[in-house]
Amino acid sequence: MSRYAHRRSTVHSAPAAGKDAARPPACSPARSPARRLAPALTLALALILALFLAACSDDPAAPDPGPPPVESLEVTPQALLLEPGETQALEIRADGTLRTDLSADPPISVESSNEAVVRVTGGGTLEAVAPG
C-alpha cells in the first residue's frame, strides 16, 4: 500500500475511543453558527422583500383617488339683470376648460342663495322668478 493511500484511509477512519471520540471526523466538518442561521436569514429576507413589493405594487383593486380638484373656476356672465320669467345660461370654465356637462368629474354645482328670486336648473341656467 502506498504512503498516500494509507494517509487517506486514516483521515476517513472513525475516531478512536477516549477523549477524541466526541470530535467529528475530519472529513465531515461541524456546522458553524452562520450555517445554522442561513435558512432563517433567507426566510426573513424573503419575507421583507415580499412585504416591500406588496406595498409598492399597483393594485387594481385599490380605490381610485378620483379626478384632481378644480383649481380655478370662471363663470360668465359675471353680472346680469333679468326680468321675472327670463333665463340666462351660464358659461362655466373649470381650469380653463369649458364645462357643458356639470355632472362630469369633478361635478360642479350651481346654487341660488335665494330661490324666491332666481332658480338654477341642473345645467347651470338661471331663471328669474321675482325682483330681488
Secondary structure, 3 states (H helix, E strand, C coil): CCHHHHHHHHHCCCCCCCCCCCCCCCCCCCCCHHHHHHHHHHHHHHHHHHHHHHHHCCCCCCCCCCCCCCCCEEEECCCCCCCCCCEEECEEEECCEECCCCCCCCCCCCCCCCCCCEEECCCCEEEECCCC
